[in-house]
């Protein structure tokens, strides 16, 4: 492909202004939703995404803080389904539609896409403004809906809406609002988040329309095409920098939470040819009985697209052009391409491992792009029940932060969420304790949890939560047996673990399941550390001493694995270190 700058016929200053303006719209909406949402999951954790798509559902711009798992264009997938359901002539100005349909989005039912059409000055459909928000409860067998680890079909996980008009030509559908209200355990919170989502959708629509009015529909379309072309060129250059060939990698998930200890295979093949990359996911396991499935647009697509963007165009804004050089191969009937009736409550729990494995395969093509495995477990956990202080039903959802893998040039980062979840944040401890009868006793780094190497992996964490009253509890932890792998002589990181420590009784391990906790019972979560890169004995001894001083690495590991001797003050003993590294 010609590397000449795209958009040459368009004034370059206008092109840049339009490009930044398009991204600024969802970024502003993100900020507004953070300020106005009702649930901590939205205003603190930021489990939502906003963006603009064109009239065909192609991604124009997405908020820079939106969760990567939605970069597969869940927004556009919902829009295309709405067009298919209603017909383009039956989508009008003032319509607001919502969808969480598993057969469309392929995600858990809590993820609800809201979208509204945007017309140009001539009355022609130009695109859509979209906002996806995780609603905290949509019914189902367990509080939180997607928290039902024993679900075996989608119908046990809540109510579904398929491209339903919440507003029609500017008129509110009160019957539908009542339907939503009576199908959630937390109506005030869900309806409050819905209003925040609606305000964001309508505000984004106005701002998008204002840009079209200012620059004209033709100029805007030309600018969008130029932006897509530019992102495509960046991604193609990223692929060209990789050697041609067929590269494979394997890993596995512990189990689906229902079929005992049966591991779930994750085998990927990456084919690189010139400027194109094919990610073939045909080798992943079949549809699971437990709720760790996803549909093709909620599973295979986001996993492949996130990995591709990490490897080829990490700094480009997310848009349709980024993914033009990528082909995704996925047959029907895998846990990443499950049918609409399969349980999907924990769909995102698998994706980080799939992404990790794709990166591992491409690392074989070019070690400079390689990274050790990361902790890769969402480690999502819920506390729910009735607060004795006020009699109100509560729900607290949180996840685990862990270590990421080291690379050829740097230690692994962390503790962070997984590659699939990006910038989602923790709900502050003070807020958790203020809103729920919980006491967070400990959040700390896990010494020696990282994989060792010339570059060390990121550290895992340990968190201990004590419940203060009767509480339901749900947990989903994976990647305890397939530990975050080391690369090039680096060692594996530690895996994750979950323990229930009853106030009266013996502690026991719980990785997946729903149970009841009593006052004084504790939950202890340990997340994994990232894999190391390169031989540990090649690590700079001063960096090992710094790690020991910071509490990241113990003295025992410094001497036994890194072959670094420290004196009582923690300073490197150069002579003894030399002796150890020479095999003494």
For each residue, the residues with C-beta under 8 A, 3 or more apart:
1: 232 233 236 275
2:
3: 233 237
4: 8
5: 8 12 230
6: 225 226 229 230 233
7: 10 12 15 222 223 225 226 227 229 230
8: 4 5
9: 222
10: 7 14 15 219 222 223 226
11: 14 15
12: 5 7 15 16
13: 16 17
14: 10 11 17 18 215 219 223
15: 7 10 11 12 18 19 223 226 227
16: 12 13 19 20
17: 13 14 20 21
18: 14 15 21 22 211 215 219 220 223 224 227
19: 15 16 22 23 223 227 317
20: 16 17 23 24
21: 17 18 24 25 211
22: 18 19 25 52 60 61 211 224 227
23: 19 20 26 27 61 63 64 317
24: 20 21 27 28
25: 21 22 28 29 52 61 129 204 207 208 211
26: 23 29 30 50 51 52 61 62 63 66 204
27: 23 24 30 31 63 64 65
28: 24 25 31 32 203 204 207
29: 25 26 32 33 50 63 131 200 201 203 204
30: 26 27 33 34 46 48 50 63 65 66
31: 27 28 34 35
32: 28 29 35 36 196 199 200 203
33: 29 30 36 37 42 43 48 50 131 133 196 197 200
34: 30 31 37 42 43 46
35: 31 32 43
36: 32 33 43 195 196 199
37: 33 34 42 43 48 133 192 193 196 197
38: 42 43 188 189 192 193 196
39: 42 43 136 186 189 190 192 193
40: 43 44 45 396 427 431 432 435
41: 44 45 47 134 136 397 427
42: 33 34 37 38 39 45 46 47 48 133 134 193 196
43: 33 34 35 36 37 38 39 40 46
44: 40 41 425 426 427 428 431
45: 40 41 42 397 424 425 426 427
46: 30 34 42 43 65 67 423 424 425
47: 41 42 67 133 134 424
48: 30 33 37 42 66 67 131 132 133 134 197
49: 62 63 66 67 70 74 75 131 132
50: 26 29 30 33 62 63 66 129 130 131 132 200 204
51: 26 59 60 61 62 63 66 75 130 318
52: 22 25 26 59 60 61 62 127 128 129 130 204 208
53: 56 57 58 59 60 73 75 76 79 115 127 128 130
54: 57 58 60 126 127 128 224
55: 88 125 126 127 128
56: 53 80
57: 53 54 73 75 76 77 79 80 83 128
58: 53 54 73 76 228 320
59: 51 52 53 62 73 75 76 318 319 320
60: 22 51 52 53 54 127 224 227 319 320
61: 22 23 25 26 51 52 317 318 319
62: 26 49 50 51 52 59 66 70 71 75 317 318 319
63: 23 26 27 29 30 49 50 51 66
64: 23 27 317
65: 27 30 46 423
66: 26 30 48 49 50 51 62 63 70 71 318
67: 46 47 48 49 70 420 421 422 423 424
68: 71 302 306 419 420 421 422
69: 72 302 306 348 351 420 421 422
70: 49 62 66 67 73 74 75 132 302
71: 62 66 68 302 305 306 309 318
72: 69 77 297 298 301 302 304 305 306
73: 53 57 58 59 70 76 77 301 320
74: 49 70 77 78 105 107 111 113 132 297 298 302
75: 49 51 53 57 59 62 70 78 79 113 115 128 130 132
76: 53 57 58 59 73 79 80 130
77: 57 72 73 74 80 81 104 105 297
78: 74 75 81 82 97 99 104 105 113 115 130 132 163
79: 53 57 75 76 82 83 115 128 130
80: 56 57 76 77 83 84
81: 77 78 84 85 99 101 104 162 163
82: 78 79 85 86 91 97 99 115 163
83: 57 79 80 86 87 88 91
84: 80 81
85: 81 82 162 163
86: 82 83 90 91 97 163
87: 83 90 91
88: 55 83 91 125
89:
90: 86 87
91: 82 83 86 87 88 95 97 117 125
92: 95 117 168 169
93: 117 119 169 170
94: 116 167 168 169 170 171
95: 91 92 116 117 165 167 168 169
96: 114 115 116 165 166 167 198 201 202
97: 78 82 86 91 114 115 116 163 164 165 166
98: 112 113 114 115 161 163 164 166
99: 78 81 82 104 105 112 113 161 162 163 164
100: 105 107 109 110 111 112 113 135 138 160 161
101: 81 104 105 160 161 162 163 340
102: 105 106 107 108 109 154 160 295 340 341 342 344
103: 106 162 295 339 340
104: 77 78 81 99 101 162 163 295 297
105: 74 77 78 99 100 101 102 111 113 295 297 298
106: 102 103 294 295 296 297 298 299 338 344 347
107: 74 100 102 111 294 295 298 344 347 348
108: 102 111 145 146 157 291 344 345 346 347 348
109: 100 102 138 140 145 146 154 157 158 159 160 344 345
110: 100 134 135 136 137 138 144 145 146 158
111: 74 100 105 107 108 132 133 134 135
112: 98 99 100 132 133 134 135 138 161 197
113: 74 75 78 98 99 100 105 130 131 132
114: 96 97 98 130 131 132 133 166 197 198 201
115: 53 75 78 79 82 96 97 98 128 129 130 131 201
116: 94 95 96 97 128 129 167 201 202 205
117: 91 92 93 95 125 127 128
118: 125 126 127 128 129 205 208 209 212
119: 93 123 124 125 126 209
120: 123 124 126 209 212 217
121: 212 213 217
122: 217
123: 119 120
124: 119 120 217
125: 55 88 91 117 118 119
126: 54 55 118 119 120 208 212 217 220
127: 52 53 54 55 60 117 118 208
128: 52 53 54 55 57 75 79 115 116 117 118
129: 25 50 52 115 116 118 201 202 204 205 208
130: 50 51 52 53 75 76 78 79 113 114 115 201
131: 29 33 48 49 50 113 114 115 197 200 201 204
132: 48 49 50 70 74 75 78 111 112 113 114
133: 33 37 42 47 48 111 112 114 193 194 196 197
134: 41 42 47 48 110 111 112
135: 100 110 111 112 138 184 190 193 194
136: 39 41 110 144 184 186 189 190 193 395 397
137: 110 140 143 144 145 158 184 185 186 189 190 395
138: 100 109 110 112 135 145 157 158 159 183 184 190
139: 145 158 159 183 184 185
140: 109 137 145 146 148 151 156 157 158 345
141: 148 151 156 157
142: 145 147 148 472 474 514
143: 137 147 185 382 384 393 395 472
144: 110 136 137 147 382 384 395 397 474
145: 108 109 110 137 138 139 140 142 148 157 158 345
146: 108 109 110 140 157 158 291 344 345 346
147: 142 143 144 345 380 382 384 397 474 514
148: 140 141 142 145 151 156 157 291 343 345 474 514
149: 257 290 291 345 346 474 475 476 512 513 514
150: 257 258 290 513 514
151: 140 141 148 154 156 157 290 291 343 345
152: 156 258 289 290 291 343
153: 156 341 342 343
154: 102 109 151 157 160 340 341 342 343 344
155: 341
156: 140 141 148 151 152 153 343
157: 108 109 138 140 141 145 146 148 151 154 291 343 344 345
158: 109 110 137 138 139 140 145 146 183
159: 109 138 139 179 183
160: 100 101 102 109 154
161: 98 99 100 101 112 164
162: 81 85 99 101 103 104
163: 78 81 82 85 86 97 98 99 101 104
164: 97 98 99 161 176
165: 95 96 97 168 173 176
166: 96 97 98 114 172 173 176 177 198
167: 94 95 96 116 170 171 172 173
168: 92 94 95 165 171 173
169: 92 93 94 95
170: 93 94 167
171: 94 167 168
172: 166 167 177
173: 165 166 167 168 176 177
174: 177 178
175: 178 179
176: 164 165 166 173 179 180
177: 166 172 173 174 180 181 191
178: 174 175 181 182
179: 159 175 176 182 183
180: 176 177 183 184 190 191 194
181: 177 178 184 187 190 191
182: 178 179 187
183: 138 139 158 159 179 180
184: 135 136 137 138 139 180 181 187 190
185: 137 139 143 393 395
186: 39 136 137 189 190 393 395
187: 181 182 184 190 191
188: 38 191 192
189: 38 39 136 137 186 192 193
190: 39 135 136 137 138 180 181 184 186 187 193 194
191: 177 180 181 187 188 194 195
192: 37 38 39 188 189 195 196
193: 37 38 39 42 133 135 136 189 190 196 197
194: 133 135 180 190 191 197 198
195: 36 191 192 198 199
196: 32 33 36 37 38 42 133 192 193 199 200
197: 33 37 48 112 114 131 133 193 194 200 201
198: 96 114 166 194 195 201 202
199: 32 36 195 196 202 203
200: 29 32 33 50 131 196 197 203 204
201: 29 96 114 115 116 129 130 131 197 198 204 205
202: 96 116 129 198 199 205 206
203: 28 29 32 199 200 206 207
204: 25 26 28 29 50 52 129 131 200 201 207 208
205: 116 118 129 201 202 208 209
206: 202 203 209 210
207: 25 28 203 204 210 211
208: 25 52 118 126 127 129 204 205 211 212
209: 118 119 120 205 206 212 213
210: 206 207 213 214
211: 18 21 22 25 207 208 214 215 220
212: 118 120 121 126 208 209 215 216 217 220
213: 121 209 210
214: 210 211
215: 14 18 211 212 219 220 223
216: 212 219 220
217: 120 121 122 124 126 212 220 221
218: 221 222
219: 10 14 18 215 216 222 223
220: 18 126 211 212 215 216 217 223 224
221: 217 218 224 225
222: 7 9 10 218 219 225 226
223: 7 10 14 15 18 19 215 219 220 226 227
224: 18 22 54 60 220 221 227 228
225: 6 7 221 222 228 229
226: 6 7 10 15 222 223 229 230
227: 7 15 18 19 22 60 223 224 230 231 317 319 321
228: 58 224 225 231 232 319 320 321 324
229: 6 7 225 226 232 233 321
230: 5 6 7 226 227 233 234 321
231: 227 228 234 235 313 316 317 319 321 322
232: 1 228 229 235 236 321 322 324 325
233: 1 3 6 229 230 236 237
234: 230 231 237 238 312 313 316 322
235: 231 232 238 239 308 309 312 313 316 321 322 323 324 325 326
236: 1 232 233 239 240 275 276 324 325
237: 3 233 234 240 241 312
238: 234 235 241 242 311 312 313
239: 235 236 242 272 274 275 276 277 312 325
240: 236 237 274 275
241: 237 238 366
242: 238 239 272 277 311 362 365 366 369
243: 272 365 366
244: 272 273 274
245: 271 272 365
246: 269 270 271 272
247: 269 270 271 272 361 362 364 365
248: 267 268 269 270 361 364
249: 267 268 357 358 360 361 363 364
250: 265 266 267 268 283 357
251: 266 353 356 357 360 373 482 485
252: 263 264 265 266 481 482
253: 256 263 264 266 285 292 349 350 353 478 479 482
254: 261 263 264 478 479 480 481 482 511
255: 258 259 260 261 262 263 264 290 512
256: 253 259 262 264 288 289 290 291 292 335
257: 149 150 290 291 292 346 476 512 513
258: 150 152 255 288 289 290
259: 255 256 262 288 289 290
260: 255
261: 254 255
262: 255 256 259
263: 252 253 254 255 481 482
264: 252 253 254 255 256 284 285 288 292 335 350
265: 250 252 283 284 285
266: 250 251 252 253 283 284 285 350 353 354 357
267: 248 249 250 283 284 357
268: 248 249 250 279 280 281 283 284 354 357 358 361
269: 246 247 248 279 280 282 283 361
270: 246 247 248 277 278 279 280 358 361 362 365
271: 245 246 247 277 278 280
272: 239 242 243 244 245 246 247 276 277 278 362 365
273: 244 276 278
274: 239 240 244
275: 1 236 239 240 325
276: 236 239 272 273 325 326 327
277: 239 242 270 271 272 308 312 325 326 327
278: 270 271 272 273 326 327 328 329
279: 268 269 270 304 307 308 326 327 328 329 358
280: 268 269 270 271 283 329 330
281: 268 284 300 303 304 328 329 330 334 336 354
282: 269 329 330 331 334
283: 250 265 266 267 268 269 280
284: 264 265 266 267 268 281 334 335 336 354
285: 253 264 265 266 288 334 335
286: 333 334 335
287: 293 333 334 335 338 339 342
288: 256 258 259 264 285 291 292 293 335 338 342
289: 152 256 258 259 343
290: 149 150 151 152 255 256 257 258 259 343 346 512
291: 108 146 148 149 151 152 157 256 257 288 343 344 345 346 347
292: 253 256 257 264 288 335 346 347 349 350
293: 287 288 299 335 336 338 342 343 344 347
294: 106 107 298 299 300 335 336 337 338 344 347 348 350 351
295: 102 103 104 105 106 107 298 299 337 338 339 340 344
296: 106 299 300 301 330 332 336 337
297: 72 74 77 104 105 106 300 301 302
298: 72 74 105 106 107 294 295 301 302 344 347
299: 106 293 294 295 296 302 303 335 336 337 338 347 350 351 354
300: 281 294 296 297 303 304 328 330 334 336 337
301: 72 73 296 297 298 304 305 328
302: 68 69 70 71 72 74 297 298 299 305 306 351 420
303: 281 299 300 306 307 336 351 354 355 358 420
304: 72 279 281 300 301 307 308 326 328 358
305: 71 72 301 302 308 309 323 326 328
306: 68 69 71 72 302 303 309 310 351 355 419 420
307: 279 303 304 310 311 354 355 358 359 362 419
308: 235 277 279 304 305 311 312 322 323 326 358
309: 71 235 305 306 312 313 314 316 318 322 323
310: 306 307 314 355 359 419
311: 238 242 307 308 314 358 359 362 369
312: 234 235 237 238 239 277 308 309 325
313: 231 234 235 238 309 316 322
314: 309 310 311
315:
316: 231 234 235 309 313 319 322
317: 19 23 61 62 64 227 231
318: 51 59 61 62 66 71 309 322
319: 59 60 61 62 227 228 231 316 322
320: 58 59 60 73 228 323 324
321: 227 228 229 230 231 232 235 324
322: 231 232 234 235 308 309 313 316 318 319
323: 235 305 308 309 320 326
324: 228 232 235 236 320 321
325: 232 235 236 239 275 276 277 312
326: 235 276 277 278 279 304 305 308 323
327: 276 277 278 279
328: 278 279 281 300 301 304 305
329: 278 279 280 281 282
330: 280 281 282 296 300 334 336 337
331: 282 334 337
332: 296 337 339
333: 286 287 337 338 339
334: 281 282 284 285 286 287 300 330 331 337 338
335: 256 264 284 285 286 287 288 292 293 294 299 338 350
336: 281 284 293 294 296 299 300 303 330 350 354
337: 294 295 296 299 300 330 331 332 333 334
338: 106 287 288 293 294 295 299 333 334 335 342 344
339: 103 287 295 332 333 342
340: 101 102 103 154 295
341: 102 153 154 155
342: 102 153 154 287 288 293 338 339
343: 148 151 152 153 154 156 157 289 290 291 293
344: 102 106 107 108 109 146 154 157 291 293 294 295 298 338 347
345: 108 109 140 145 146 147 148 149 151 157 291
346: 108 146 149 257 290 291 292 349 350 378 380 476
347: 106 107 108 291 292 293 294 298 299 344 350 351
348: 69 107 108 294 351 352 378 420 421
349: 253 292 346 352 377 378 380 476 478
350: 253 264 266 292 294 299 335 336 346 347 353 354 478
351: 69 294 299 302 303 306 347 348 354 355 418 420
352: 348 349 355 356 374 376 377 378 418 419 420 421
353: 251 253 266 350 356 357 376 478 479 482
354: 266 268 281 284 299 303 307 336 350 351 357 358
355: 303 306 307 310 351 352 358 359 418 419 420
356: 251 352 353 359 360 373 374 376 419 484
357: 249 250 251 266 267 268 353 354 360 361
358: 249 268 270 279 303 304 307 308 311 354 355 361 362
359: 307 310 311 355 356 362 363 369 370 371 419
360: 249 251 356 357 363 364 370 373 485
361: 247 248 249 268 269 270 357 358 364 365
362: 242 247 270 272 307 311 358 359 365 366 369 370
363: 249 359 360 366 367 369 370 371 487
364: 247 248 249 360 361 367 370
365: 242 243 245 247 270 272 361 362 369
366: 241 242 243 362 363 369 370
367: 363 364 370 408 487 488
368: 408 409
369: 242 311 359 362 363 365 366
370: 359 360 362 363 364 366 367 407 408 487 488 533
371: 359 363 374 404 405 406 407 412 487 531 533
372: 404 405 406 407 412 451 453 457 484 485 486 487 490 493 530 531 532 533
373: 251 356 360 376 405 483 484 485 486 492 493 530 531
374: 352 356 371 402 403 404 405 412 414 418 419 458 484 528 530 531
375: 400 402 403 404 414 418 460 479 484 493 496 527 528 529 530
376: 352 353 356 373 402 418 419 478 479 484 528
377: 349 352 400 402 418 477 478 479 480 496 527 528
378: 346 348 349 352 399 400 417 418 420 421 476 478
379: 399 400 402 475 476 477 496 498 525 527
380: 147 346 349 397 398 399 400 475 476
381: 397 398 399 400 473 474 475 476 498 523 525
382: 143 144 147 395 396 397 472 473 474 475
383: 394 395 396 436 438 465 467 471 472 473 517
384: 143 144 147 393 394 395 396 471 472 473 474
385: 393 394 437 469 470 471 472
386: 391 392 393 394 469 470
387: 390 391 392 393 394 436 437 469
388: 391 437 469
389: 437
390: 387
391: 386 387 388
392: 386 387
393: 143 185 186 384 385 386 387
394: 383 384 385 386 387 435 436 437
395: 136 137 143 144 185 186 382 383 384 436
396: 40 382 383 384 427 432 435 436 438
397: 41 45 136 144 147 380 381 382
398: 380 381 426 427 432
399: 378 379 380 381 417 421 424 426
400: 375 377 378 379 380 381 461 463 477 496 525 527
401: 414 415 416 417 426 461 527
402: 374 375 376 377 379 414 415 416 418 458 459 460 461 496 527 528 529 530
403: 374 375 412 413 414 415 449 450 451 457 458 459 460 484 493 527 528 529 530
404: 371 372 374 375 412 413 414 416 419 457 458 530
405: 371 372 373 374 412 451 457 458 484 485 487 493 530 531 532 533
406: 371 372 410 411 412 451 453 455 456 457 458 487 490 530 531 532 533 534
407: 370 371 372 410 412 455 533
408: 367 368 370 455 488 533 534
409: 368 455
410: 406 407 455
411: 406 455 456 457 458
412: 371 372 374 403 404 405 406 407 450 451 455 456 457 458 529 530 531 532 533
413: 403 404 416 458 530
414: 374 375 401 402 403 404 458 459 460 529 530
415: 401 402 403 445 458 459 460 461 527
416: 401 402 404 413 458
417: 378 399 401 421 422 423 424
418: 351 352 355 374 375 376 377 378 402 421
419: 68 306 307 310 352 355 356 359 374 376 404 422
420: 67 68 69 302 303 306 348 351 352 355 378
421: 67 68 69 348 352 378 399 417 418 424
422: 67 68 69 417 419
423: 46 65 67 417
424: 45 46 47 67 399 417 421
425: 44 45 46
426: 44 45 398 399 401
427: 40 41 44 45 396 398 431 432
428: 44 431 432
429: 432 433 440 443
430: 433 434
431: 40 44 427 428 434 435
432: 40 396 398 427 428 429 435 436 438 440
433: 429 430 436 438 439 440
434: 430 431
435: 40 394 396 431 432
436: 383 387 394 395 396 432 433
437: 385 387 388 389 394 467 468 469 471
438: 383 396 432 433 465 466 467 468 471
439: 433 465 466 467 468
440: 429 432 433 443 463 464 465
441: 464 465 466 522
442: 462 463 464
443: 429 440 461 462 463
444: 461 462 463
445: 415 449 459 460 461 462 551 552
446: 449 459 460 461 462 494 526 527 529
447: 459 551 552 553 554
448: 494 553 554 557
449: 403 445 446 459 460 493 494 526 527 528 529
450: 403 412 456 457 458 459 460 493 494 529 530 532 552 553
451: 372 403 405 406 412 456 457 484 485 486 490 491 492 493 529 530 531 532
452: 456 457 486 490 491 532 536 539 557 561 562
453: 372 406 456 457 486 487 488 489 490 491 531 532 533 534 535 536 539
454: 489 490 532 533 534 535 536 538 539
455: 406 407 408 409 410 411 412 490 532 533 534 539
456: 406 411 412 450 451 452 453 532 539 547 552 553
457: 372 403 404 405 406 411 412 450 451 452 453 484 486 490 493 529 530 531 532 533
458: 374 402 403 404 405 406 411 412 413 414 415 416 450 529 530
459: 402 403 414 415 445 446 447 449 450 529 552
460: 375 402 403 414 415 445 446 449 450 493 494 496 526 527 528 529
461: 400 401 402 415 443 444 445 446 525 526 527
462: 442 443 444 445 446 524 525 526 527
463: 400 440 442 443 444 524 525
464: 440 441 442 522 523 524 525
465: 383 438 439 440 441 522 523 525
466: 438 439 441 520 521 522
467: 383 437 438 439 470 471 473 517 518 519 520 521 522 523
468: 437 438 439 519 520
469: 385 386 387 388 437 519
470: 385 386 467 516 517 518 519
471: 383 384 385 437 438 467 516 517 518
472: 142 143 382 383 384 385 514 515 516 517
473: 381 382 383 384 467 500 514 515 516 517 523
474: 142 144 147 148 149 381 382 384 513 514 515
475: 149 379 380 381 382 498 510 511 512 513 523
476: 149 257 346 349 378 379 380 381 511 512
477: 377 379 400 480 496 497 498 511 512 525
478: 253 254 349 350 353 376 377 378 496 511 512
479: 253 254 353 375 376 377 482 483 484 495 496 528
480: 254 377 477 495 496 497 511
481: 252 254 263 495
482: 251 252 253 254 263 353 479 495
483: 373 479 492 493 494 495 528 531
484: 356 372 373 374 375 376 403 405 451 457 479 492 493 494 495 528 529 530 531
485: 251 360 372 373 405 451 492 531
486: 372 373 451 452 453 457 489 490 491 492 493 531 532 533
487: 363 367 370 371 372 405 406 453 490 531 532 533 534
488: 367 370 408 453 533 534 535
489: 453 454 486 534 535 536
490: 372 406 451 452 453 454 455 457 486 487 531 532 533 534 535 536
491: 451 452 453 486 531 532 536 561
492: 373 451 483 484 485 486 531 532
493: 372 373 375 403 405 449 450 451 457 460 483 484 486 528 529 530 531 532
494: 446 448 449 450 460 483 484 526 528 529
495: 479 480 481 482 483 484 528
496: 375 377 379 400 402 460 477 478 479 480 525 526 527 528
497: 477 480 509 511 525 526
498: 379 381 475 477 509 510 511 523 524 525 526
499: 507 508 509 510 523 524
500: 473 507 508 509 510 515 517 521 522 523 524
501: 507 521 522 523 524
502: 505 506 507 518 521
503: 518 519 520 521 522
504: 520
505: 502
506: 502
507: 499 500 501 502 524
508: 499 500
509: 497 498 499 500
510: 475 498 499 500 513 515
511: 254 475 476 477 478 480 497 498
512: 149 255 257 290 475 476 477 478
513: 149 150 257 474 475 510
514: 142 147 148 149 150 472 473 474
515: 472 473 474 500 510
516: 470 471 472 473
517: 383 467 470 471 472 473 500 521 523
518: 467 470 471 502 503 521
519: 467 468 469 470 503
520: 466 467 468 503 504
521: 466 467 500 501 502 503 517 518
522: 441 464 465 466 467 500 501 503
523: 381 464 465 467 473 475 498 499 500 501 517
524: 462 463 464 498 499 500 501 507
525: 379 381 400 461 462 463 464 465 477 496 497 498
526: 446 449 460 461 462 494 496 497 498
527: 375 377 379 400 401 402 403 415 446 449 460 461 462 496
528: 374 375 376 377 402 403 449 460 479 483 484 493 494 495 496
529: 375 402 403 412 414 446 449 450 451 457 458 459 460 484 493 494
530: 372 373 374 375 402 403 404 405 406 412 413 414 450 451 457 458 484 493
531: 371 372 373 374 405 406 412 451 453 457 483 484 485 486 487 490 491 492 493
532: 372 405 406 412 450 451 452 453 454 455 456 457 486 487 490 491 492 493 536
533: 370 371 372 405 406 407 408 412 453 454 455 457 486 487 488 490
534: 406 408 453 454 455 487 488 489 490 538 539
535: 453 454 488 489 490 538
536: 452 453 454 489 490 491 532 539 561 562 563
537: 562 563 581
538: 454 534 535
539: 452 453 454 455 456 534 536 543 544 562 564
540: 543 544
541: 544 545 562 564 572 574 577
542: 545 546 572
543: 539 540 546 547
544: 539 540 541 547 548 553 558 562 564 572
545: 541 542 548 549 558 564 566 570 571 572
546: 542 543 549 550
547: 456 543 544 550 552 553 558
548: 544 545 551 552 553 554 555 558 566 570
549: 545 546 570
550: 546 547
551: 445 447 548
552: 445 447 450 456 459 547 548
553: 447 448 450 456 544 547 548 557 558 562
554: 447 448 548 557 558
555: 548 558 559 566
556: 559 560
557: 448 452 553 554 560 561 562
558: 544 545 547 548 553 554 555 561 562 564 565 566
559: 555 556 562 563 564 565 566 580
560: 556 557 563
561: 452 491 536 557 558
562: 452 536 537 539 541 544 553 557 558 559
563: 536 537 559 560 577 580 581
564: 539 541 544 545 558 559 572 577 580
565: 558 559 572 573 576 577 579 580
566: 545 548 555 558 559 570 571 572 573
567: 570 571 573
568:
569:
570: 545 548 549 566 567
571: 545 566 567
572: 541 542 544 545 564 565 566 577
573: 565 566 567 576 577
574: 541 577 578
575: 578 579
576: 565 573 579 580
577: 541 563 564 565 572 573 574 580 581
578: 574 575 581 582
579: 565 575 576 582 584
580: 559 563 564 565 576 577 584
581: 537 563 577 578
582: 578 579
583:
584: 579 580
